[in-house]
């Protein structure tokens, strides 16, 4: 009896051992490259640290520097800035971009997905074309768009010129730099579009058939079937895009050659963080910015998840009600 | 008895209803045809918008600077044809003279948009014509030499070798570690394993900035900054996205096969290698492709970790090339075009896996 009991126990132990053995690459990496560095960066955020000299404890000074900048950001262009107005500038640039790029991206990619979900000839070709830009996103594409936006010899203003429109300075103008980046981001929305397309294909067709029999028109079918069935996907996309916006970097860096210009109009949060860390080697301050970013992303994620119960419709809820 | 007439009426109204529905159905068909045409039209317009930047890139890469400046809207690299008149080069126009089309040179611009045109064969006879009415003659002028010039003006061969080293070594590490970890999470029961899986999933949302600075300091202390190692070694410790994708795929592979191999005396590693992996090929190929695209395009980490020129990857090299040679748009477009060719090719050849994989994992290109 005892041996019979012990044997499964030994097997269970063996299984557990194997399990831990197999996941050990991730577990070691998690300690080395995630938890360890996260704690270290939390510590750095309370220090003054330039990599060369050992960190010196400064308490809340880094955070004070950030938050004492608030009144200046509101007063705009005061003569003697307290704290760090650039931090608030970078937050403002990021939110400004998000306020345009997120809703526009959502609408455009959702509409595209609906169009690409129709039974029309050559639909695969269209899907390929629309998805293509998102595959090559990065330095090369940004360089290309910098040329397109060139106010003098770029193709965009040359086309606008035909219609008698005097095009703006785009990336060379403080007012138009962020809208230019939004246009660029709209060009590469293939990733979101494909996810919406998959969601649309998951909507059961018998729902549409039933609605047609009931005489629902196109708009009614969209409003009462497509939209509610798609809210989980929209919600998921929204969370991902929001987090991605706070980490927007390559395009802003390449378009402004790392400066965040003109006149800091493209000084995105992540770009300013990079400048502090790897240009000025102010690792303590950059770490506190990183932790604020982390908390912002965390809060946003939780908020969107919490609010989702009010507007996200899951199919299971309908079944539950029956 | 009394109900009969009403039944008849019902029948009559039903047949009229049927008629109504038939009409409606035809109406819907017509409506759908119109909708499909509109859809195709909108998609075609959008496709033009999507493809124009690519065309612009290709055409600009084959022009020289004066062509870019003087003729920005032409997608064909061309130059106005000119002819020598009295020792001077004058632009050639297709001139319409009383219904007869002739090639003539514009020798002098006059006020009110008029110009003096002459026939090159008979330069003494001058015609005064409205310039806007005549068609300038162009000839093709393609600057293929932009490509060798762009690719040799900075050591792109060195950048390419570095990029390939990073891409394929990190891919090896990522595939090995992710397979092991995904297998661990999908096949073994152990206390805490499920919680660890949730912990791993939650790190997908983690912004990398919150750990990057200490990682940089760590690599700095062990002398790895300005080598390719920081871009390769972390890949050997699995990536939560790819582990999740693989683990979901492994879950769909029937456990009976595992049991059979166990009875045949395979240890878990052998079961993974000979039973699970061969069936997981689509998922492995998908994450390998994602990794290639990610590592090929990655700019942030190479920018942070690689300082000296000979260690740069293509992304960093191209950005610096752009900053240094800003005025040479043609060379920069040529280099950029070369850089996007591999991802585009991979996309076209693996499109199916690609779109399915994107949907499955939610990773955006």
Interface residues (C-beta under 8 A of the other chain):
Chain A: X12 X15 X16 X17 X18 X19 X20 X21 X22 X23 X24 X25 X26 X27 X28 X29 X30 X32 X33 X34 X36 X37 X38 X40 X41 X44 X51 X112 X115 X116 X118 X119 X120 X121 X126 X127 X128 X129 X130 X131 X132 X133 X134 X135 X136 X137 X138 X139 X140 X141 X143 X144 X145 X146 X147 X148 X153 X154 X155 X158 X159 X162 X187 X188 X190 X191 X192 X194 X195 X197 X198 X212 X218 X236 X240 X243 X244 X246 X247 X249 X250 X253 X254 X257 X270 X273 X274 X277 X278 X283 X286 X287 X289 X290 X291 X293 X294 X297 X298 X301
Chain B: X28 X35 X36 X39 X40 X42 X43 X46 X47 X49 X50 X51 X52 X53 X56 X57 X60 X68 X69 X72 X73 X177 X180 X181 X183 X184 X185 X187 X188 X189 X190 X191 X193 X196 X199 X200 X203 X205 X206 X207 X208 X209 X210 X211 X212 X213 X214 X215 X216 X217 X218 X220 X234 X236 X237 X238 X240 X243 X268 X293 X297 X298 X299 X300 X303 X304 X315 X316 X318 X319 X322 X323 X329 X332 X333 X336 X337 X339 X340 X343 X344 X346 X347 X348 X351 X354 X355 X358 X359 X362 X363 X364 X365
